[in-house]
Amino acid sequence: MTTTSDTRNDLRTPPRTQQRGVVGAVSNYVDERTSISGFIKLMARKVFPDHWSFMLGEVALWCFVIILLSGTFLTFFFQASMAEVEYDGSYVPLKGLEMSAAMASTLDISFDVRGGLLMRQIHHWAALLFIATIMLHMARVFFTGAFRKPRELNWVIGFLLWILAMGEGFTGYSLPDDLLSGNGLRIIDGLIKGIPVVGTWTSYLLFGGEFPGTQIIGRLYTLHILLLPAVIVALIGLHMVFLIVHKHTQFAGPGKTNDNVVGYPILPVYGAKMAGTFFLVFGVIVAIAGLFTINPIWNYGPYDPSPVSAGTQPDWYIGFADGALRLVPPGWEFVLFDTYTVSMNILAPIIAITLWIVAVMFYPFIEGWITGDKREHHLADRPRNVPTRTALGAAGIVYYGAMFVAASSDLIATHFQMSMENVIWALQFVFIVGPFIAYFITKRICIALQKKDREMALHGYESGRIVRLPGGEFVEVHQPLDEYERWRLVSFNDYKPLMIRPNARGQISPFERVRAVLSRWFFEDRIAPVTRGELEASHGAHGHREGANEPDLHQSELATAGQGVGAPPHTKP
């Protein structure tokens, strides 16, 4: 009977329970051989703070995933060859025209492969958004100081990802071998040849002979689908490892310290949010790709070195390099040793861009050396509380923006009916003087906002209510802040310039003197955060007296005037 009863119970076991048994058995089998359950449990309970700006890096990650998925589809149909063929596809205006196999296969993807054009545009739009979100993510990290110890290396990794993403985008942009991409490669060839001594040989090595050669498309294809994606995937993995090891930064608030993270665990909260974000990003990119045409190579035709269109523009992320070339005044050339022509009109933009890249990449180490701050930081700064850093960021954006806008100098001149020389002169002024103006204005704004925060923390919000007291005095009633808002305004560190002391011989090296000067410059204008004593004194000035049951002086007078309702407001003469 017992056996029969057991058998009967087994027969009545719901299918869902049986499925759970199969899943459990498989899970146990995998865990016993990989010991992965501990890692999954640890990661599932990993807590991340909740703020909209923290999603920018995740959007960049999903854009890269979409790039991989759409790019895999395209590799089945694209032919990375510069062999001359006669086009015999569906697009009638180009039928019978000689072009490279790369161009012909791209046209076939666009007109003859089902869903090919949509997939091409998804791939292209995802690449553009990938680079844009990386830049926005890095701007958030910079202005909140999230690059400080122990995240300096993660900043460098993120910056390298931005550079590699631009390289990945440019190599993919050049693969169709159309007129637009060919002109972009021509500019790169000119830049390389402008480098003294080694430029010409480097160009021959890259293109396999005189430009355009017959091998560049195949080499770019290898870079685009193999080498650059592999390095990007490796750096993204390392970036995520550092994120987990160092934990995520968070904005200051009640209960948030350098030693904890206040937020939600990955499972189930962030797992659901990440999945939703992926489908949202994917849907938006598909909608954009379906509604807006990008890179219509059939309008440009195959590449031919002879026709050059004045309206050709590279993808936006290369605009700053193109604009830097346009900003150089004419005639910046000289002959060296009666042998080499040194083209400063090419070298000067390369030097300017290189200096900007190096300064941004190693900025965490530069700021750490200037400030002498060796502590770990897991709380993000409000940009206004670090005026010098925020001002430097604004100056860097103007420096980059001037080069970026200069890439469209010809279109600005034609669309607004302006002289080309006037446009270039104006942009040259912005490029040279604009960063200094941006630095000064941004720093003054940050200090003004700090002063406003200090006043609000001490006296509360300005309610706009002006009342007259029985003694004839007019006062403005202030609305007090709640504790959460006050915490946000006063919880930041007060940094001071470094105190440089002599060494054992009583000497101060020139190196340390420079450091002291830079430290004073970095912290010369600052507003100290409100202290507890100042808060208590502020409440006392408004009639709050500890240990006494006396009503607020202003409150009692306002009540006499018929205005005292509710909690005692802060007032300010």
C-alpha positions in Angstrom: 0.0 0.0 0.0 2.8 2.4 0.8 4.4 1.8 -2.6 1.0 2.3 -4.3 0.4 5.5 -2.4 3.9 6.8 -3.3 3.3 5.9 -6.9 -0.1 7.6 -6.8 1.4 10.8 -5.4 4.1 10.8 -8.1 1.4 10.5 -10.7 -0.4 13.4 -9.2 2.7 15.6 -9.2 2.0 18.8 -11.2 4.1 19.3 -14.3 5.5 22.6 -12.9 7.0 20.7 -9.9 8.5 18.2 -12.3 10.0 21.1 -14.3 11.4 22.6 -11.1 13.0 19.2 -10.4 14.7 19.2 -13.8 15.8 22.8 -13.4 17.1 22.1 -10.0 19.0 19.0 -11.1 20.6 20.9 -14.0 21.5 23.8 -11.6 23.0 21.4 -9.1 25.0 19.7 -11.9 26.4 23.0 -13.1 27.1 24.3 -9.6 28.9 21.2 -8.4 31.3 21.5 -11.4 31.7 25.3 -11.5 30.9 26.6 -7.9 29.1 29.4 -9.6 26.2 29.7 -7.1 28.3 31.8 -4.7 29.2 34.3 -7.4 25.6 34.5 -8.5 24.4 35.0 -5.0 27.0 37.7 -4.4 26.2 39.5 -7.6 22.4 39.2 -7.1 22.6 41.0 -3.8 25.0 43.7 -5.1 23.5 47.1 -4.3 23.5 50.0 -6.7 22.4 53.6 -6.0 19.4 55.0 -7.9 19.8 58.1 -10.0 18.9 58.8 -13.6 22.4 59.9 -14.6 23.8 56.5 -13.6 21.9 55.0 -16.5 24.0 56.8 -19.2 26.7 54.2 -19.0 24.1 51.4 -19.2 22.6 53.0 -22.3 26.1 53.0 -23.9 26.5 49.3 -23.0 23.2 48.4 -24.7 24.1 50.4 -27.8 27.2 48.3 -28.1 25.2 45.1 -27.8 22.9 46.3 -30.6 26.0 47.1 -32.7 27.3 43.6 -32.2 23.9 42.0 -33.1 23.3 44.1 -36.2 26.9 43.9 -37.3 26.8 40.1 -37.1 23.9 40.2 -39.6 25.7 42.5 -42.0 28.9 40.4 -42.1 27.0 37.5 -43.8 26.4 39.8 -46.9 29.2 42.3 -47.0 32.3 41.6 -49.3 35.4 43.4 -48.1 37.1 43.6 -51.5 38.2 46.5 -53.7 38.0 44.4 -56.8 36.3 46.2 -59.7 32.9 44.8 -60.6 29.9 45.9 -62.7 26.9 46.7 -60.6 23.9 44.6 -61.6 21.6 45.0 -58.7 18.1 46.5 -58.2 19.0 50.1 -58.0 18.5 51.2 -61.6 20.4 54.6 -61.6 23.7 52.8 -60.8 23.1 49.8 -63.0 26.1 48.9 -65.2 28.4 51.3 -63.3 31.9 50.0 -62.3 32.5 50.0 -58.6 34.3 48.0 -55.9 32.8 44.7 -54.7 32.5 46.4 -51.3 30.2 49.1 -52.7 28.2 46.6 -54.8 27.6 44.4 -51.8 26.5 47.3 -49.6 24.0 48.3 -52.3 22.8 44.7 -52.4 22.3 44.8 -48.6 20.3 48.0 -49.0 18.0 46.9 -51.9 18.1 43.1 -52.3 18.5 41.6 -48.8 15.3 41.5 -46.9 15.6 43.9 -43.9 19.1 44.8 -45.0 18.6 48.5 -45.2 16.9 48.6 -41.8 19.7 46.6 -40.3 22.3 48.9 -41.9 20.6 51.9 -40.4 20.2 50.3 -37.0 23.9 49.5 -37.0 24.8 53.1 -38.0 22.5 54.9 -35.6 23.5 52.6 -32.7 27.2 53.4 -33.4 26.4 57.2 -33.3 24.5 56.8 -30.0 27.2 54.6 -28.5 29.8 57.3 -28.9 27.3 60.0 -27.8 26.3 58.2 -24.6 30.0 57.4 -23.8 30.7 61.2 -23.9 27.7 62.0 -21.7 28.6 59.3 -19.3 32.2 60.6 -19.0 30.9 64.2 -18.6 28.8 63.0 -15.6 31.8 61.2 -14.1 34.0 64.3 -14.6 31.7 66.9 -13.2 30.7 64.8 -10.1 34.3 63.8 -9.4 33.6 60.1 -9.7 37.1 59.6 -11.2 38.9 60.2 -7.9 40.7 57.5 -6.0 40.2 54.5 -6.4 38.7 55.0 -9.9 41.5 56.7 -11.7 42.2 53.6 -13.9 38.6 53.2 -14.7 38.5 56.8 -16.0 41.4 56.0 -18.3 39.7 52.8 -19.5 36.5 54.8 -20.2 38.5 57.4 -22.2 40.2 54.6 -24.2 36.8 53.2 -24.9 35.7 56.5 -26.3 38.8 56.7 -28.6 38.3 53.0 -29.7 34.6 53.7 -30.3 35.5 56.5 -32.7 38.0 54.3 -34.4 35.4 51.5 -34.7 32.9 54.0 -36.1 35.3 55.5 -38.6 36.5 52.1 -39.9 32.8 51.0 -40.4 31.9 54.3 -42.0 34.7 53.8 -44.6 33.8 50.2 -45.6 31.1 50.9 -48.2 33.8 52.6 -50.4 31.4 55.3 -51.5 32.3 58.9 -52.5 31.7 60.3 -49.0 33.7 57.7 -47.1 36.5 57.8 -49.7 36.9 61.6 -49.2 37.1 60.9 -45.4 40.0 58.4 -46.1 41.6 61.0 -48.3 41.7 63.4 -45.4 43.3 60.8 -43.2 45.8 60.1 -45.9 46.7 63.8 -46.1 47.1 64.0 -42.3 49.4 61.0 -42.3 51.5 62.4 -45.2 51.8 65.7 -43.4 53.9 64.1 -40.6 57.6 64.8 -41.3 60.0 62.1 -42.3 57.7 59.1 -41.7 54.4 60.3 -43.1 54.8 59.1 -46.7 56.1 55.7 -45.7 53.3 55.3 -43.1 50.7 56.1 -45.8 52.2 53.5 -48.2 52.2 50.9 -45.4 48.6 51.6 -44.5 47.1 51.8 -48.0 49.4 49.2 -49.6 50.8 51.7 -52.1 49.7 55.0 -53.5 46.3 56.2 -52.2 43.7 54.7 -52.4 45.4 51.4 -53.2 43.6 48.1 -53.4 43.9 46.8 -49.8 42.6 49.4 -47.4 39.0 48.1 -47.3 40.1 44.6 -46.3 42.4 46.0 -43.6 39.7 48.3 -42.3 37.3 45.3 -42.3 39.7 43.3 -40.1 40.0 46.1 -37.7 36.2 46.8 -37.7 34.9 43.3 -37.0 37.8 41.6 -35.2 40.5 43.7 -33.5 38.7 46.8 -32.3 35.6 44.9 -31.1 37.8 42.4 -29.2 39.6 45.2 -27.4 36.4 47.1 -26.7 34.8 44.0 -25.2 37.9 43.4 -23.0 37.9 47.0 -21.8 34.2 46.9 -21.1 34.7 43.7 -19.0 37.5 45.3 -17.1 35.5 48.5 -16.6 32.6 46.4 -15.1 35.0 44.5 -12.9 36.4 47.7 -11.4 32.8 49.0 -11.0 31.9 46.0 -8.9 35.2 46.0 -6.9 35.2 49.7 -6.1 31.3 49.9 -5.8 29.3 52.6 -7.5 29.5 56.3 -6.4 26.4 57.9 -5.0 25.2 61.4 -4.3 25.3 62.7 -0.7 22.2 62.3 1.4 21.0 61.1 4.8 22.5 57.8 5.6 24.9 57.8 2.6 28.6 57.7 3.5 31.9 56.6 2.0 31.5 53.2 3.6 28.1 52.1 2.3 25.9 52.1 -0.8 22.2 53.0 -0.4 20.1 51.7 -3.2 18.6 48.5 -4.6 20.0 45.0 -5.3 20.6 43.8 -8.8 18.0 41.1 -8.5 15.1 41.6 -8.8 15.1 45.4 -9.0 18.0 46.3 -11.3 17.7 43.2 -13.3 14.2 44.3 -14.4 15.4 47.9 -14.9 18.3 46.7 -17.1 16.1 44.5 -19.2 13.6 47.3 -19.6 16.3 49.8 -20.5 17.7 47.4 -23.2 14.3 47.0 -24.9 13.6 50.7 -24.7 17.0 51.6 -26.2 16.5 48.9 -28.9 13.0 50.1 -29.7 14.1 53.8 -29.9 17.0 52.9 -32.2 14.8 50.8 -34.5 12.3 53.6 -34.6 14.9 56.1 -35.6 16.4 53.7 -38.2 13.0 53.1 -39.7 12.1 56.8 -39.9 15.3 58.6 -40.7 17.7 57.7 -43.5 21.4 57.8 -42.7 24.4 57.4 -45.1 22.5 56.9 -48.4 25.5 55.7 -50.4 23.4 55.3 -53.5 23.2 59.1 -53.7 26.9 59.5 -53.4 28.0 56.8 -55.8 31.3 54.8 -55.8 34.5 56.5 -54.7 36.5 58.3 -57.4 39.4 60.5 -56.4 38.6 63.2 -59.0 35.2 64.5 -57.9 35.2 66.2 -54.4 32.0 67.6 -53.0 32.4 70.8 -50.9 29.5 69.7 -48.7 31.0 66.4 -47.6 30.8 66.0 -43.8 32.2 63.1 -41.7 30.1 61.5 -39.0 29.7 63.9 -36.1 32.2 62.3 -33.8 35.1 63.0 -36.2 33.9 66.6 -36.7 36.4 68.0 -34.1 39.3 66.6 -36.1 38.0 68.0 -39.4 37.3 71.4 -37.7 40.8 71.6 -36.3 42.2 71.4 -39.8 39.9 74.3 -40.9 40.8 76.6 -38.1 44.5 76.7 -39.0 45.5 80.0 -40.8 46.8 79.6 -44.3 50.5 79.6 -45.0 51.7 77.7 -42.0 54.5 75.8 -43.9 58.2 76.0 -44.0 61.1 74.0 -45.6 63.5 72.3 -43.2 67.1 71.7 -44.4 66.0 72.4 -47.9 64.6 68.9 -48.0 61.4 68.4 -45.9 58.3 70.6 -46.1 56.9 70.9 -42.6 53.2 71.5 -42.8 52.2 73.2 -39.6 48.7 73.5 -40.9 48.5 69.7 -40.4 50.9 69.3 -37.4 49.3 72.2 -35.4 45.8 70.5 -35.2 47.4 67.1 -34.4 49.3 68.8 -31.5 46.3 70.7 -30.3 44.1 67.5 -30.3 46.8 65.4 -28.7 47.4 67.8 -25.9 43.6 68.0 -25.2 43.3 64.1 -25.2 46.3 63.7 -22.9 45.1 66.3 -20.5 41.6 64.8 -20.3 42.8 61.2 -20.0 45.3 61.8 -17.2 43.2 64.5 -15.4 42.5 62.4 -12.4 46.2 62.0 -11.7 46.8 65.7 -12.3 44.0 66.8 -9.9 45.2 64.3 -7.3 48.7 65.7 -7.4 47.5 69.3 -7.2 45.1 68.7 -4.3 47.3 66.1 -2.5 44.1 64.2 -1.7 44.9 60.5 -1.1 41.6 59.5 0.4 39.0 57.2 -1.2 35.9 58.9 -2.5 32.6 57.1 -3.0 30.3 60.2 -2.7 29.8 62.2 -5.9 30.3 65.9 -5.8 27.8 68.5 -6.8 29.5 70.4 -9.6 28.9 73.7 -8.0 30.9 72.6 -4.9 34.1 72.2 -6.9 34.1 75.4 -9.0 37.6 75.1 -10.5 37.0 71.6 -11.8 33.6 72.5 -13.2 35.0 75.6 -14.8 37.8 73.5 -16.4 35.2 71.1 -17.7 33.3 74.0 -19.3 36.5 75.4 -20.8 37.3 71.9 -22.3 33.8 71.6 -23.8 34.1 75.0 -25.4 37.6 74.1 -26.7 36.1 70.9 -28.2 33.0 72.6 -29.4 34.9 75.2 -31.4 36.6 72.5 -33.3 33.4 70.6 -33.8 31.4 73.6 -35.1 34.3 74.5 -37.4 33.7 71.2 -39.3 30.6 72.8 -40.7 32.1 76.3 -41.4 31.3 76.0 -45.1 27.6 75.1 -44.4 27.3 77.9 -41.8 28.6 80.4 -44.4 26.2 79.2 -47.2 23.1 78.8 -45.0 23.4 82.1 -43.2 24.9 84.0 -46.2 28.1 84.9 -44.4 31.6 85.3 -45.5 33.7 82.1 -45.1 36.6 84.1 -43.7 34.4 85.8 -41.1 33.1 82.5 -40.0 36.6 81.1 -39.6 37.8 84.2 -37.8 34.9 84.0 -35.3 35.6 80.3 -34.7 39.3 81.0 -34.2 38.4 83.6 -31.6 36.1 81.1 -29.8 38.8 78.4 -30.0 41.5 80.6 -28.4 39.6 83.0 -26.1 36.4 81.0 -25.6 37.8 78.5 -23.0 39.0 81.4 -20.8 35.7 83.1 -20.9 33.8 79.9 -20.2 36.2 79.2 -17.3 35.6 82.6 -15.7 31.8 82.6 -16.2 31.3 79.0 -15.0 33.4 79.6 -11.9 31.5 82.7 -10.9 28.2 80.9 -11.4 29.3 78.0 -9.2 30.4 80.3 -6.4 27.1 82.2 -6.7 25.2 79.0 -6.4 27.3 78.0 -3.4 26.4 81.3 -1.7 22.7 80.7 -2.5 22.9 77.2 -1.0 24.5 78.6 2.1 21.8 81.2 2.5 19.1 78.6 2.0 20.6 76.3 4.5 20.8 79.0 7.1 17.6 80.9 6.5 15.4 78.6 4.3 13.5 79.3 1.2 12.3 82.8 0.2 8.6 82.5 0.3 7.9 85.9 -1.1 5.6 86.9 1.8 6.4 90.3 3.2 4.7 91.2 6.5 4.8 94.2 8.8 5.4 93.7 12.4 3.6 95.7 15.2 6.8 97.7 15.7 6.7 98.8 12.0 9.5 96.5 10.8 9.0 94.7 7.5 10.3 91.1 7.2 10.1 88.4 4.7 8.8 85.1 5.9 11.2 82.2 5.0 10.0 78.6 4.6 12.4 76.2 6.5 14.1 73.4 4.8 13.5 69.8 5.7 16.4 67.8 7.0 16.9 65.9 3.8 17.2 69.1 1.7 19.5 70.7 4.3 21.7 67.6 4.3 22.1 67.9 0.5 23.2 71.5 0.7 25.7 71.3 3.5 27.3 67.8 3.1 30.4 68.4 1.2 34.1 68.6 2.1 35.9 71.9 2.6 39.3 71.6 0.8 42.1 74.0 1.4 45.4 74.7 -0.5 48.3 72.4 0.3 50.8 73.5 3.0 54.2 72.9 1.4 56.8 72.3 4.1 60.6 72.3 3.7 62.5 69.1 3.5 65.1 67.9 6.0 67.6 70.4 4.6 65.2 73.3 5.0 64.6 73.6 1.2 61.5 73.6 -1.0 62.1 72.3 -4.4 60.8 74.2 -7.5 58.6 71.2 -8.2 56.8 71.6 -4.9 56.6 75.4 -5.3 54.7 74.9 -8.6 52.5 72.4 -6.9 51.7 74.9 -4.1 50.9 77.6 -6.7 48.5 75.3 -8.6 46.9 74.2 -5.3 46.2 77.8 -4.3 44.8 78.4 -7.8 42.5 75.3 -7.5 41.1 76.3 -4.1 41.5 80.0 -4.1 37.7 80.7 -4.5 35.6 78.5 -2.3 32.6 78.8 0.0 33.0 76.8 3.2 30.1 74.5 4.0 27.7 75.5 6.8 28.8 74.1 10.1 26.5 72.8 12.9 27.3 75.8 15.0 26.3 78.2 12.3 23.0 76.3 11.8 22.3 76.5 15.5 23.2 80.2 15.6 20.9 80.7 12.6 18.0 79.1 14.3 18.7 81.2 17.4 18.8 84.3 15.4 15.3 83.5 14.2 13.9 83.0 17.7 14.7 79.3 18.3 16.0 78.9 21.9 17.1 75.5 23.1 15.8 74.5 26.5 13.1 77.2 26.6 9.4 77.0 26.0 9.1 80.5 24.8 7.4 80.9 21.5 9.4 82.2 18.5 9.7 86.0 18.8 8.8 86.6 15.1 6.1 84.0 15.3 4.4 85.6 18.2 4.5 89.0 16.6 3.2 87.5 13.3 0.4 85.9 15.2 -0.4 89.3 16.7 -0.5 90.6 13.2 -2.8 87.8 12.1 -0.2 86.0 10.0 1.1 83.3 12.3 -0.3 80.0 11.1 1.3 76.6 11.3 5.0 75.8 12.0 7.3 78.7 13.1 8.7 80.1 9.8 12.3 81.4 9.5 12.3 85.1 8.9 15.0 87.4 7.7 14.9 91.2 8.0 
